[in-house]
Amino acid sequence: MQTNLIIDGNNQAFVSNMTASLKTKKGFPTQAILGFLNAMRSYAETFKADDIVVCFDGGKSQARMDLMPEYKANRVEKKKDPIAEEKYKELLQQIPVLSKILYELGVN
């Protein structure tokens, strides 16, 4: 029997990005990338996944907001929290690199 693993890419990248800051010698943030890949490996081993699919959404969905107004209501207002704003900027820098790595690994 084949086991498929589906990962919420936005959530896992966000959670991984909230760890201690890791940067290359040139200052590029890498904590979301490293944390994401470590978590994905752990999930694949734990669930003995044959296939892995990572899904990224485009952000706040108006349809979800209409159905459930409290959707993502617990999120920190980035503009009011300079640390959260900086972490968010770091996350946005890492997503294209992470997407390319996932592609190269054959993750759909």
Secondary structure as the mmCIF struct_conf table of DSSP 4:
data_model
#
loop_
_struct_conf.conf_type_id
_struct_conf.id
_struct_conf.beg_label_comp_id
_struct_conf.beg_label_asym_id
_struct_conf.beg_label_seq_id
_struct_conf.end_label_comp_id
_struct_conf.end_label_asym_id
_struct_conf.end_label_seq_id
STRN STRN1 ASN A 4 ASP A 8
HELX_RH_AL_P HELX_RH_AL_P1 GLY A 9 ASN A 17
TURN_TY1_P TURN_TY1_P1 MET A 18 MET A 18
BEND BEND1 THR A 19 ALA A 20
STRN STRN2 LYS A 23 LYS A 23
TURN_TY1_P TURN_TY1_P2 LYS A 25 LYS A 26
STRN STRN3 PRO A 29 PRO A 29
HELX_RH_AL_P HELX_RH_AL_P2 GLN A 31 PHE A 47
TURN_TY1_P TURN_TY1_P3 LYS A 48 LYS A 48
BEND BEND2 ASP A 50 ASP A 50
STRN STRN4 ASP A 51 CYS A 55
BEND BEND3 GLY A 59 GLY A 59
HELX_RH_AL_P HELX_RH_AL_P3 GLN A 62 LEU A 67
TURN_TY1_P TURN_TY1_P4 PRO A 69 ASN A 74
BEND BEND4 ARG A 75 ARG A 75
HELX_RH_3T_P HELX_RH_3T_P1 LYS A 78 LYS A 80
HELX_RH_AL_P HELX_RH_AL_P4 PRO A 82 GLU A 104
TURN_TY1_P TURN_TY1_P5 LEU A 105 GLY A 106
#
